[in-house]
């Protein structure tokens, strides 16, 4: 699957600009991790781009619609990673792709939320500020902190270093992402 194919699927299923931005940001983080780890950048980016593609149109069936579509298109690795991007779904984590998507999803959204309350956005955001906000349960209350912690643990990365990596990727793309 090409990214152009993935973007076509995405825009057919998702209209919300904030959700589109979230998926684009996770795409960028996943692509950067694939590059760093010597993995397939295209597959990792597509997993990030499409992980919530069916959420807006089919919230009660998420992620089964996009997973079925990807399996039908011959993309079982990407489909599996998407089916596993939430620990409470009890899908096994069998590859670095699965673990990276779990580790990147909630944290990327949380970091963007941190940027939105800062006068200079992401410009001076540091991991210690994100860690402090993670402890404040009233801030970005819908973000499941357990997913952030479990994702880093399963991916085998130090949380502070992981936060710094995600901040770095988002900073490189701050204009596009509006942060």
KOLGU-25023 format. One record per residue: residue number from 1; x, y, z of N, C-alpha, C, O in turn. Coordinates in nm, 3 decimals. Example, Ala and Ser with C-alpha at 12.3 -4.5 7.8 and 13.67 -1.06 7.14 Angstrom:
<pts>
1|1.319|-0.569|0.780|1.230|-0.450|0.780|1.320|-0.330|0.780|1.424|-0.332|0.846
2|1.285|-0.225|0.708|1.367|-0.106|0.714|1.290|0.003|0.787|1.341|0.114|0.804
</pts>
This chain:
<pts>
1|0.085|-0.118|0.000|0.000|0.000|0.000|0.089|0.124|0.000|0.190|0.131|0.070
2|0.048|0.221|-0.080|0.122|0.347|-0.081|0.057|0.445|0.018|-0.056|0.424|0.062
3|0.129|0.548|0.050|0.071|0.650|0.140|-0.043|0.722|0.072|-0.139|0.763|0.137
4|-0.035|0.737|-0.059|-0.145|0.800|-0.132|-0.272|0.716|-0.117|-0.380|0.770|-0.096
5|-0.258|0.582|-0.129|-0.373|0.494|-0.106|-0.426|0.510|0.036|-0.547|0.517|0.058
6|-0.335|0.516|0.132|-0.374|0.531|0.272|-0.447|0.664|0.295|-0.547|0.669|0.367
7|-0.396|0.770|0.235|-0.460|0.901|0.252|-0.600|0.902|0.190|-0.691|0.965|0.243
8|-0.617|0.832|0.079|-0.750|0.822|0.017|-0.848|0.754|0.112|-0.960|0.801|0.130
9|-0.804|0.644|0.172|-0.889|0.575|0.272|-0.919|0.667|0.388|-1.033|0.676|0.433
10|-0.818|0.736|0.435|-0.834|0.825|0.550|-0.939|0.933|0.524|-1.029|0.952|0.606
11|-0.928|1.004|0.413|-1.021|1.115|0.388|-1.161|1.067|0.354|-1.257|1.142|0.368
12|-1.174|0.942|0.310|-1.307|0.885|0.290|-1.377|0.859|0.423|-1.500|0.867|0.432
13|-1.299|0.829|0.526|-1.356|0.788|0.654|-1.356|0.896|0.761|-1.434|0.889|0.856
14|-1.269|0.996|0.748|-1.249|1.094|0.856|-1.262|1.236|0.803|-1.201|1.271|0.703
15|-1.341|1.317|0.872|-1.359|1.458|0.834|-1.306|1.555|0.939|-1.270|1.668|0.906
16|-1.301|1.513|1.064|-1.257|1.599|1.175|-1.113|1.643|1.156|-1.022|1.561|1.144
17|-1.092|1.775|1.153|-0.956|1.827|1.136|-0.866|1.790|1.253|-0.748|1.762|1.232
18|-0.919|1.790|1.374|-0.833|1.755|1.488|-0.794|1.607|1.483|-0.681|1.571|1.518
19|-0.885|1.522|1.442|-0.852|1.380|1.430|-0.754|1.356|1.315|-0.663|1.274|1.327
20|-0.773|1.426|1.205|-0.679|1.416|1.093|-0.539|1.462|1.136|-0.439|1.401|1.100
21|-0.533|1.570|1.214|-0.404|1.618|1.264|-0.341|1.516|1.357|-0.220|1.493|1.353
22|-0.422|1.456|1.442|-0.370|1.354|1.533|-0.308|1.238|1.454|-0.197|1.195|1.483
23|-0.381|1.191|1.355|-0.329|1.078|1.279|-0.204|1.116|1.199|-0.112|1.035|1.184
24|-0.200|1.237|1.147|-0.081|1.284|1.076|0.037|1.292|1.172|0.149|1.254|1.136
25|0.014|1.340|1.293|0.125|1.350|1.390|0.177|1.213|1.428|0.298|1.194|1.441
26|0.087|1.116|1.447|0.131|0.980|1.479|0.203|0.919|1.358|0.301|0.846|1.374
27|0.157|0.949|1.238|0.227|0.905|1.117|0.372|0.954|1.117|0.464|0.876|1.090
28|0.393|1.081|1.148|0.527|1.138|1.148|0.616|1.073|1.254|0.733|1.045|1.229
29|0.560|1.050|1.373|0.636|0.986|1.481|0.672|0.843|1.442|0.785|0.799|1.463
30|0.576|0.771|1.387|0.601|0.632|1.348|0.706|0.624|1.237|0.794|0.538|1.240
31|0.698|0.712|1.142|0.797|0.714|1.034|0.937|0.741|1.090|1.034|0.676|1.050
32|0.946|0.835|1.182|1.076|0.868|1.242|1.131|0.750|1.322|1.250|0.722|1.316
33|1.045|0.681|1.396|1.093|0.564|1.470|1.138|0.454|1.375|1.239|0.389|1.400
34|1.065|0.432|1.267|1.105|0.330|1.169|1.243|0.362|1.113|1.328|0.274|1.099
35|1.263|0.489|1.081|1.394|0.532|1.028|1.503|0.507|1.133|1.610|0.454|1.100
36|1.477|0.544|1.256|1.575|0.526|1.364|1.608|0.378|1.387|1.723|0.344|1.415
37|1.507|0.292|1.375|1.524|0.150|1.408|1.553|0.062|1.287|1.569|-0.059|1.300
38|1.559|0.123|1.169|1.586|0.045|1.048|1.468|-0.042|1.005|1.487|-0.148|0.947
39|1.348|0.005|1.034|1.226|-0.070|0.998|1.166|-0.011|0.869|1.219|0.086|0.814
40|1.058|-0.070|0.822|0.992|-0.026|0.700|0.917|0.105|0.725|0.812|0.106|0.788
41|0.972|0.214|0.677|0.915|0.347|0.704|0.774|0.361|0.648|0.688|0.421|0.713
42|0.750|0.307|0.531|0.618|0.318|0.470|0.511|0.249|0.555|0.408|0.308|0.585
43|0.537|0.124|0.594|0.440|0.049|0.674|0.415|0.117|0.809|0.301|0.129|0.854
44|0.522|0.160|0.872|0.508|0.223|1.003|0.430|0.354|0.991|0.345|0.384|1.075
45|0.460|0.432|0.889|0.389|0.559|0.870|0.242|0.535|0.842|0.156|0.604|0.896
46|0.212|0.437|0.758|0.072|0.407|0.726|-0.004|0.359|0.850|-0.120|0.396|0.870
47|0.060|0.279|0.933|-0.005|0.237|1.058|-0.041|0.358|1.143|-0.151|0.365|1.199
48|0.050|0.453|1.152|0.022|0.575|1.228|-0.088|0.657|1.164|-0.174|0.712|1.233
49|-0.085|0.667|1.033|-0.183|0.748|0.961|-0.323|0.690|0.971|-0.420|0.766|0.982
50|-0.337|0.559|0.967|-0.470|0.498|0.960|-0.521|0.440|1.093|-0.630|0.383|1.097
51|-0.444|0.452|1.200|-0.482|0.382|1.323|-0.619|0.421|1.378|-0.684|0.338|1.442
52|-0.664|0.542|1.355|-0.797|0.585|1.402|-0.889|0.621|1.285|-0.986|0.695|1.304
53|-0.861|0.571|1.167|-0.937|0.613|1.047|-1.087|0.587|1.060|-1.167|0.664|1.007
54|-1.126|0.480|1.127|-1.268|0.447|1.139|-1.333|0.501|1.266|-1.452|0.481|1.288
55|-1.256|0.569|1.349|-1.306|0.613|1.479|-1.424|0.711|1.469|-1.523|0.697|1.541
56|-1.414|0.807|1.381|-1.519|0.908|1.369|-1.649|0.849|1.312|-1.757|0.874|1.364
57|-1.637|0.772|1.205|-1.755|0.718|1.138|-1.816|0.598|1.211|-1.937|0.577|1.206
58|-1.732|0.519|1.279|-1.779|0.396|1.343|-1.719|0.381|1.483|-1.649|0.284|1.509
59|-1.745|0.475|1.574|-1.678|0.470|1.705|-1.703|0.340|1.782|-1.614|0.292|1.853
60|-1.822|0.284|1.770|-1.852|0.161|1.844|-1.788|0.038|1.782|-1.778|-0.066|1.847
61|-1.742|0.049|1.658|-1.678|-0.064|1.590|-1.527|-0.046|1.574|-1.458|-0.133|1.521
62|-1.475|0.068|1.621|-1.333|0.098|1.608|-1.249|-0.004|1.683|-1.281|-0.032|1.798
63|-1.145|-0.060|1.627|-1.086|-0.037|1.495|-1.121|-0.144|1.391|-1.052|-0.157|1.290
64|-1.229|-0.219|1.416|-1.255|-0.335|1.331|-1.277|-0.300|1.184|-1.241|-0.379|1.096
65|-1.335|-0.185|1.154|-1.363|-0.149|1.014|-1.232|-0.128|0.938|-1.215|-0.183|0.829
66|-1.142|-0.049|0.992|-1.015|-0.023|0.923|-0.929|-0.150|0.921|-0.857|-0.173|0.824
67|-0.934|-0.229|1.026|-0.857|-0.354|1.030|-0.906|-0.449|0.920|-0.826|-0.508|0.848
68|-1.038|-0.463|0.906|-1.093|-0.549|0.800|-1.052|-0.498|0.662|-1.015|-0.577|0.575
69|-1.060|-0.368|0.643|-1.023|-0.309|0.514|-0.877|-0.337|0.481|-0.845|-0.375|0.369
70|-0.789|-0.317|0.578|-0.646|-0.340|0.556|-0.616|-0.488|0.530|-0.533|-0.521|0.444
71|-0.681|-0.576|0.603|-0.662|-0.719|0.577|-0.707|-0.755|0.436|-0.639|-0.830|0.366
72|-0.821|-0.701|0.394|-0.872|-0.727|0.259|-0.777|-0.673|0.151|-0.771|-0.727|0.041
73|-0.704|-0.567|0.185|-0.609|-0.508|0.091|-0.471|-0.573|0.098|-0.378|-0.528|0.031
74|-0.459|-0.679|0.177|-0.332|-0.750|0.185|-0.228|-0.684|0.273|-0.108|-0.695|0.247
75|-0.273|-0.616|0.379|-0.182|-0.548|0.471|-0.200|-0.602|0.614|-0.239|-0.527|0.703
76|-0.174|-0.731|0.636|-0.199|-0.789|0.768|-0.111|-0.733|0.880|-0.158|-0.723|0.994
77|0.014|-0.697|0.852|0.101|-0.643|0.958|0.048|-0.509|1.007|0.042|-0.485|1.128
78|0.008|-0.423|0.916|-0.046|-0.292|0.954|-0.179|-0.312|1.025|-0.206|-0.247|1.126
79|-0.262|-0.401|0.972|-0.393|-0.429|1.034|-0.375|-0.478|1.177|-0.447|-0.435|1.268
80|-0.280|-0.567|1.198|-0.259|-0.620|1.333|-0.212|-0.510|1.429|-0.260|-0.502|1.542
81|-0.120|-0.428|1.384|-0.072|-0.319|1.470|-0.188|-0.228|1.511|-0.198|-0.188|1.627
82|-0.274|-0.197|1.416|-0.389|-0.111|1.446|-0.485|-0.182|1.542|-0.543|-0.118|1.630
83|-0.503|-0.312|1.525|-0.594|-0.385|1.614|-0.540|-0.392|1.757|-0.614|-0.423|1.851
84|-0.410|-0.363|1.774|-0.346|-0.375|1.904|-0.309|-0.241|1.967|-0.235|-0.239|2.066
85|-0.357|-0.129|1.912|-0.308|0.000|1.964|-0.377|0.048|2.092|-0.371|0.167|2.125
86|-0.442|-0.042|2.161|-0.505|-0.013|2.291|-0.494|-0.140|2.374|-0.544|-0.244|2.332
87|-0.430|-0.134|2.489|-0.402|-0.255|2.566|-0.528|-0.329|2.611|-0.527|-0.451|2.626
88|-0.636|-0.257|2.632|-0.757|-0.320|2.684|-0.829|-0.406|2.580|-0.924|-0.477|2.613
89|-0.782|-0.401|2.454|-0.838|-0.489|2.351|-0.776|-0.629|2.358|-0.823|-0.721|2.292
90|-0.672|-0.644|2.440|-0.608|-0.774|2.464|-0.561|-0.843|2.336|-0.573|-0.965|2.323
91|-0.508|-0.767|2.244|-0.447|-0.822|2.123|-0.297|-0.835|2.152|-0.237|-0.741|2.204
92|-0.237|-0.947|2.119|-0.094|-0.963|2.149|-0.005|-0.869|2.068|-0.036|-0.835|1.953
93|0.103|-0.828|2.129|0.202|-0.742|2.064|0.311|-0.833|2.011|0.393|-0.884|2.087
94|0.312|-0.854|1.879|0.401|-0.953|1.821|0.517|-0.893|1.743|0.607|-0.965|1.700
95|0.516|-0.763|1.725|0.623|-0.701|1.645|0.658|-0.564|1.701|0.582|-0.505|1.777
96|0.775|-0.514|1.662|0.810|-0.377|1.701|0.707|-0.275|1.649|0.681|-0.174|1.716
97|0.648|-0.300|1.534|0.545|-0.211|1.479|0.427|-0.201|1.575|0.379|-0.091|1.603
98|0.379|-0.313|1.623|0.266|-0.316|1.718|0.297|-0.232|1.842|0.216|-0.151|1.887
99|0.416|-0.253|1.896|0.455|-0.186|2.019|0.478|-0.036|1.997|0.444|0.046|2.082
100|0.536|-0.002|1.884|0.562|0.139|1.854|0.433|0.218|1.839|0.423|0.331|1.886
101|0.334|0.158|1.774|0.207|0.228|1.756|0.139|0.251|1.891|0.090|0.360|1.918
102|0.137|0.150|1.974|0.081|0.166|2.108|0.154|0.276|2.183|0.092|0.362|2.245
103|0.287|0.273|2.178|0.368|0.370|2.252|0.352|0.512|2.200|0.367|0.608|2.276
104|0.322|0.527|2.073|0.318|0.660|2.011|0.182|0.727|2.011|0.174|0.850|2.013
105|0.076|0.651|2.009|-0.059|0.705|1.991|-0.100|0.802|2.102|-0.111|0.922|2.077
106|-0.121|0.754|2.220|-0.170|0.840|2.329|-0.069|0.949|2.365|-0.107|1.063|2.391
107|0.059|0.912|2.365|0.160|1.010|2.403|0.166|1.126|2.304|0.178|1.241|2.345
108|0.159|1.096|2.176|0.163|1.203|2.075|0.045|1.297|2.095|0.061|1.419|2.091
109|-0.073|1.243|2.115|-0.190|1.327|2.140|-0.174|1.410|2.266|-0.213|1.527|2.270
110|-0.117|1.350|2.369|-0.096|1.421|2.495|0.003|1.536|2.478|-0.019|1.645|2.530
111|0.111|1.511|2.405|0.210|1.616|2.383|0.150|1.732|2.305|0.180|1.848|2.333
112|0.067|1.703|2.208|0.000|1.811|2.133|-0.092|1.889|2.226|-0.100|2.012|2.216
113|-0.160|1.821|2.317|-0.244|1.892|2.415|-0.156|1.984|2.501|-0.197|2.096|2.533
114|-0.038|1.938|2.540|0.053|2.022|2.617|0.090|2.147|2.538|0.097|2.256|2.595
115|0.114|2.133|2.409|0.151|2.246|2.324|0.040|2.351|2.318|0.067|2.471|2.310
116|-0.082|2.305|2.321|-0.196|2.395|2.304|-0.217|2.490|2.421|-0.286|2.590|2.408
117|-0.159|2.459|2.536|-0.175|2.547|2.652|-0.049|2.629|2.681|-0.042|2.699|2.782
118|0.048|2.621|2.592|0.172|2.695|2.610|0.174|2.815|2.516|0.137|2.801|2.399
119|0.217|2.930|2.562|0.220|3.049|2.476|0.307|3.030|2.352|0.276|3.085|2.246
120|0.415|2.953|2.365|0.503|2.933|2.249|0.487|2.794|2.188|0.575|2.746|2.116
121|0.373|2.728|2.217|0.347|2.597|2.159|0.455|2.497|2.196|0.486|2.479|2.314
122|0.511|2.432|2.096|0.611|2.328|2.121|0.753|2.383|2.132|0.844|2.310|2.169
123|0.771|2.509|2.102|0.905|2.568|2.092|0.994|2.539|2.212|1.111|2.503|2.195
124|0.943|2.553|2.333|1.026|2.531|2.452|0.981|2.412|2.537|1.024|2.396|2.650
125|0.893|2.329|2.480|0.842|2.214|2.556|0.954|2.113|2.582|1.029|2.077|2.492
126|0.963|2.070|2.706|1.064|1.973|2.747|0.997|1.852|2.810|0.884|1.862|2.860
127|1.064|1.738|2.808|1.005|1.617|2.867|0.958|1.635|3.012|0.854|1.580|3.050
128|1.033|1.711|3.091|0.993|1.727|3.233|0.856|1.793|3.245|0.780|1.761|3.336
129|0.823|1.885|3.153|0.692|1.949|3.155|0.582|1.849|3.120|0.474|1.851|3.179
130|0.610|1.762|3.023|0.512|1.659|2.984|0.492|1.561|3.099|0.379|1.525|3.130
131|0.599|1.519|3.161|0.589|1.428|3.275|0.507|1.488|3.388|0.428|1.419|3.453
132|0.527|1.617|3.412|0.451|1.686|3.517|0.302|1.689|3.481|0.216|1.664|3.566
133|0.272|1.720|3.355|0.132|1.723|3.310|0.068|1.584|3.316|-0.052|1.572|3.343
134|0.147|1.479|3.291|0.092|1.343|3.299|0.041|1.313|3.439|-0.054|1.236|3.456
135|0.103|1.372|3.540|0.060|1.350|3.678|-0.066|1.428|3.714|-0.134|1.395|3.811
136|-0.098|1.531|3.635|-0.218|1.612|3.658|-0.336|1.547|3.587|-0.356|1.568|3.467
137|-0.414|1.470|3.660|-0.524|1.393|3.600|-0.633|1.480|3.538|-0.709|1.433|3.453
138|-0.641|1.606|3.578|-0.744|1.694|3.522|-0.702|1.752|3.386|-0.786|1.798|3.310
139|-0.572|1.749|3.357|-0.523|1.799|3.229|-0.539|1.690|3.124|-0.496|1.577|3.145
140|-0.602|1.725|3.010|-0.626|1.628|2.902|-0.678|1.498|2.963|-0.622|1.390|2.941
141|-0.786|1.512|3.038|-0.840|1.402|3.119|-0.875|1.277|3.038|-0.876|1.167|3.094
142|-0.905|1.291|2.910|-0.942|1.175|2.829|-0.822|1.089|2.790|-0.838|0.975|2.748
143|-0.702|1.144|2.803|-0.583|1.066|2.771|-0.561|0.964|2.882|-0.554|0.999|3.000
144|-0.551|0.838|2.844|-0.532|0.732|2.941|-0.384|0.718|2.973|-0.305|0.668|2.893
145|-0.349|0.762|3.091|-0.209|0.760|3.133|-0.152|0.619|3.133|-0.035|0.599|3.099
146|-0.233|0.521|3.171|-0.185|0.383|3.172|-0.137|0.340|3.034|-0.041|0.264|3.023
147|-0.203|0.387|2.929|-0.162|0.353|2.793|-0.026|0.415|2.760|0.056|0.354|2.692
148|-0.003|0.535|2.808|0.126|0.602|2.786|0.237|0.521|2.853|0.339|0.493|2.791
149|0.217|0.486|2.979|0.319|0.414|3.054|0.340|0.272|3.000|0.454|0.228|2.981
150|0.231|0.202|2.975|0.239|0.064|2.925|0.301|0.062|2.784|0.378|-0.028|2.751
151|0.266|0.161|2.702|0.323|0.167|2.567|0.473|0.178|2.569|0.542|0.106|2.497
152|0.526|0.268|2.651|0.671|0.285|2.661|0.736|0.157|2.714|0.841|0.115|2.667
153|0.672|0.096|2.812|0.726|-0.028|2.870|0.732|-0.139|2.765|0.836|-0.204|2.750
154|0.622|-0.162|2.693|0.619|-0.268|2.593|0.715|-0.240|2.477|0.776|-0.332|2.422
155|0.728|-0.113|2.441|0.819|-0.075|2.331|0.965|-0.083|2.376|1.056|-0.085|2.293
156|0.986|-0.087|2.507|1.121|-0.101|2.560|1.201|0.027|2.557|1.323|0.026|2.540
157|1.131|0.140|2.575|1.200|0.269|2.574|1.180|0.339|2.709|1.077|0.324|2.774
158|1.280|0.415|2.747|1.269|0.499|2.865|1.167|0.608|2.835|1.173|0.672|2.729
159|1.073|0.630|2.925|0.964|0.725|2.898|1.016|0.866|2.871|0.967|0.932|2.779
160|1.112|0.913|2.947|1.164|1.048|2.925|1.229|1.059|2.788|1.208|1.158|2.717
161|1.306|0.959|2.749|1.369|0.960|2.616|1.263|0.951|2.505|1.276|1.014|2.400
162|1.162|0.872|2.529|1.051|0.857|2.433|0.980|0.991|2.414|0.952|1.032|2.301
163|0.951|1.059|2.523|0.888|1.190|2.517|0.976|1.287|2.439|0.927|1.361|2.353
164|1.105|1.287|2.468|1.199|1.376|2.397|1.200|1.346|2.247|1.204|1.438|2.166
165|1.196|1.219|2.211|1.195|1.181|2.070|1.068|1.234|2.001|1.076|1.294|1.894
166|0.953|1.211|2.064|0.826|1.256|2.005|0.825|1.409|1.994|0.785|1.462|1.891
167|0.868|1.478|2.098|0.876|1.625|2.092|0.963|1.668|1.973|0.926|1.758|1.898
168|1.077|1.603|1.957|1.168|1.637|1.847|1.102|1.622|1.711|1.117|1.709|1.625
169|1.030|1.513|1.691|0.962|1.490|1.563|0.854|1.595|1.542|0.842|1.652|1.433
170|0.776|1.622|1.645|0.668|1.720|1.631|0.724|1.860|1.608|0.667|1.938|1.531
171|0.834|1.892|1.673|0.899|2.023|1.654|0.940|2.043|1.509|0.922|2.151|1.453
172|0.995|1.939|1.449|1.037|1.946|1.308|0.919|1.975|1.215|0.938|2.024|1.104
173|0.799|1.943|1.260|0.679|1.957|1.178|0.577|2.053|1.238|0.458|2.047|1.207
174|0.626|2.143|1.323|0.535|2.231|1.399|0.450|2.320|1.311|0.334|2.345|1.344
175|0.503|2.367|1.202|0.424|2.456|1.114|0.309|2.381|1.052|0.195|2.426|1.056
176|0.338|2.265|0.995|0.232|2.183|0.935|0.126|2.145|1.038|0.006|2.149|1.008
177|0.169|2.107|1.158|0.077|2.061|1.260|0.009|2.175|1.337|-0.087|2.152|1.411
178|0.058|2.295|1.320|-0.003|2.410|1.388|0.022|2.411|1.537|-0.064|2.452|1.615
179|0.140|2.367|1.577|0.173|2.363|1.719|0.297|2.443|1.747|0.341|2.452|1.862
</pts>
